[in-house]
């Protein structure tokens, strides 16, 4: 059921909060939030579409060497 809501053509891989809100209108079961979040976290389409939030990598800078021997 969760997977059907998440992958449906109408909702197109929405976030866990939106799916929880939509499913909870009709259903409730124990650990519902955790189960929904787990399914979405493992969804291949969502993984590919998720934006990277880390700083972009920069070019390496050479270290200056000093001849203090």
C-alpha positions as CSV (number, residue, x, y, z in Angstrom):
1,X,0.0,0.0,0.0
2,X,2.7,2.5,0.9
3,X,4.7,1.7,-2.2
4,X,1.6,2.1,-4.4
5,X,1.0,5.6,-2.9
6,X,4.6,6.6,-3.3
7,X,5.0,5.4,-6.9
8,X,1.6,6.3,-8.3
9,X,1.4,8.4,-11.4
10,X,-0.7,11.0,-9.6
11,X,1.8,11.7,-6.8
12,X,5.1,10.9,-8.5
13,X,7.5,10.1,-5.6
14,X,6.5,12.7,-3.1
15,X,8.2,13.2,0.2
16,X,7.6,11.0,3.2
17,X,5.6,13.8,5.0
18,X,3.2,14.2,2.2
19,X,2.7,10.4,1.9
20,X,2.2,10.1,5.7
21,X,-0.4,12.8,5.6
22,X,-2.2,11.3,2.7
23,X,-2.2,7.7,4.0
24,X,-3.1,8.7,7.6
25,X,-6.4,10.2,6.3
26,X,-7.6,6.6,5.8
27,X,-5.3,4.3,7.6
28,X,-3.2,4.0,10.7
29,X,-0.9,1.2,11.7
30,X,1.9,0.9,14.3
31,X,5.2,2.4,13.2
32,X,3.6,3.9,10.1
33,X,6.0,6.8,9.9
34,X,9.1,4.6,10.2
35,X,7.9,2.2,7.5
36,X,7.1,5.0,5.1
37,X,10.4,6.7,5.6
38,X,12.3,3.4,5.2
39,X,10.5,2.7,1.9
40,X,11.2,6.2,0.5
41,X,14.8,6.0,1.7
42,X,15.3,2.8,-0.4
43,X,13.5,4.1,-3.5
44,X,15.9,4.1,-6.4
45,X,14.1,6.9,-8.2
46,X,14.2,9.1,-5.2
47,X,17.8,8.4,-4.6
48,X,18.7,9.4,-8.1
49,X,16.6,12.5,-8.0
50,X,17.7,13.8,-4.6
51,X,19.9,16.9,-4.8
52,X,23.3,16.8,-3.3
53,X,23.6,19.2,-0.3
54,X,27.3,19.1,0.3
55,X,29.7,21.7,-0.9
56,X,31.1,21.0,-4.4
57,X,34.6,19.6,-4.5
58,X,37.3,22.1,-5.3
59,X,40.6,21.5,-7.1
60,X,43.4,20.4,-4.9
61,X,45.9,23.1,-3.9
62,X,49.6,22.3,-3.7
63,X,51.3,22.8,-0.4
64,X,54.2,25.1,-0.4
65,X,57.4,23.4,0.6
66,X,60.1,25.1,2.5
67,X,63.8,24.1,2.7
68,X,64.4,24.3,6.4
69,X,66.6,21.3,6.7
